[in-house]
Amino acid sequence: MSVKHAAGIAALFVAALLLTGGEPSARAQAAADVPPALLISRDQTLGGLTLIGVVTTTTVSRVAIDVAKGYRIDTGGRPAGSPIGSAAFLQGDLESTTSTFLTGRLAVSSASTFASDTAAQACDPGPHLAVWQIDLTSQGKTTTLPVFIDAPPTEVQADAAYRIQFCPPPATSVGFLGVLGVVGSILIEPTAPGTYLWHGFVTPSVAGGSAPDPAQTFELRARVPLPQSLTVRARFDRKTRQAIVSGNAVEQGHPMAGLAVRISSTSRHSTGRPQIVRTDSAGNYQVAWPVAETTEFTATALPDEPGPCTTPSTALGGCRSETVSTPPPQTTKVVLPLATDAKQLLRGADNAAAERLNLKSADFPAGWTSDQIDPADFAVCPDFHPDESRLTVNGLSTSPVFVTGDPLGSSFQATAARVRIWRTAAEAHAAFLREAVRAQIQCIVEDPGGPDYTITAAGALHFHGLGRSVRGFRVVVRDNQANILYFLDVVLVVGKRSLTTLVFESSGTPSSFEQSLVARIAARAARV
């Protein structure tokens, strides 16, 4: 769980680079080698993103993307300025290190904002179902770019649900690589299994100028088979001192054999060189990776090279390529035991007791959803390691994360919990005293997420009527760009032999459900 809800730009650009299969350091040559392509992919960042990527070595005056029928865009209910995603463009000569890299936040806007903007009206005069905007930043300069959401043209309505259209800023040389990342609560995926066809129409500029040349408009296509899934898991082999990273890929209920999966690693002191493995006939993959410290692994399914279009195009410039989308990337962690860690001698009865004590769907009112999290990602401050080497954990349970509201908007709440059952009551209370300290939130206080974030408050929480068995800490972070407050609370509840750690996060206001939920957990913990 993190307060950095708007920090998706780097991930988006890396996703765009996957169109070329290249590393960031080699992006220019890789982009030059790949034909023009449209790729639709998904990412787990920011509550689920649909990434719309376009790459071409021509100049680009206008991009129109027809969203496949079956998808839905939420075009109302959010005020202007509400963040709904991110964008990243690499514009200009893709073989040059002097090309322009622009990044920006995607937000709700309105048609009136651009009513007197001649460039916006020339790009798409309307009418519109909705208008978004990207505030693109490069070298300290900000350019506002409108993104128009329209009904699809009559000739494609049987195949498309919406048209997304925008006109990039003029470029001085050929080449364009761009990604729009739209959060899942705005661009909503179909639930019905099937293969969904997206169309992208790219209009180059007139030779020697910036005006569009409709006679040269060409089409790019992307097929999205749903459902798709990619899993990743990792375990530490003490004998070989290696992480064994493995997983499985499935598409529409069938194994994805021969899929290229890129495994990358990041730890506190190093970033490993990625490895690429292929799934076997059952869709499985595995790789061994030497590790010396806790390491995060990300598995990314690589798309095949763009292929030829399977049917003729209505575009005057024809159809240049067709891609097939892959499952969204997944991340896991291998946690190496530290000398300060408590010993683990897990027992079935104590694991079951921890599970009964932990959060469950019945603890939440209607409107809350849940999603599994990697237990290794539970800690707010991963570097907080009090010395518990003389203590022993006999039972362990990590809950899903429970969420209500919009994780990118001005009102959402989320919570998750971890329960440990200790060998004795004395050990549970010793762990409580060592962990129920401000250091639980200190890493956020010291680094709230970059220059756009400011700490407005940090300190202890008070829970009336719950006595000394509950301690909590809160840090409040302001997103200066979006003018949104994020509240992050860590609450510890000690029982007989149990210690429950709860993490609450909310935007706009503190969690309205926190006091009653902590009281409910405290009542259960008193018996465990």
QUIMODA-V462104 format. One record per run of one state. SS is the DSSP state (hx for helix, st for strand, lp for the rest). FROM is the first residue (numbers start at 1). TO is the last residue. If there is no record, write none. Layout:
BEGIN
SS/FROM/TO, SS/FROM/TO
END
This chain:
BEGIN
lp/1/8, hx/9/17, lp/18/23, hx/24/33, lp/34/36, st/37/43, lp/44/44, hx/45/47, lp/48/48, st/49/56, lp/57/61, st/62/68, lp/69/71, st/72/73, lp/74/82, st/83/91, lp/92/99, st/100/108, lp/109/110, hx/111/114, lp/115/117, hx/118/123, lp/124/129, st/130/138, lp/139/140, st/141/150, lp/151/153, hx/154/156, lp/157/159, st/160/166, lp/167/175, st/176/183, lp/184/186, st/187/188, lp/189/193, st/194/203, lp/204/204, st/205/205, lp/206/211, st/212/212, lp/213/213, hx/214/216, lp/217/217, st/218/226, lp/227/227, st/228/230, lp/231/232, st/233/237, lp/238/241, st/242/251, lp/252/253, st/254/255, lp/256/259, st/260/267, lp/268/270, st/271/271, lp/272/274, st/275/278, lp/279/283, st/284/290, lp/291/294, st/295/301, lp/302/306, st/307/307, lp/308/318, st/319/324, lp/325/329, st/330/334, lp/335/342, st/343/344, lp/345/347, hx/348/357, lp/358/360, hx/361/363, lp/364/368, st/369/371, lp/372/374, hx/375/377, lp/378/391, st/392/398, lp/399/400, st/401/405, lp/406/411, st/412/422, lp/423/424, hx/425/435, lp/436/437, hx/438/440, lp/441/441, hx/442/446, lp/447/452, st/453/461, lp/462/466, hx/467/469, st/470/479, lp/480/483, st/484/494, lp/495/497, st/498/507, lp/508/513, hx/514/525, lp/526/528
END
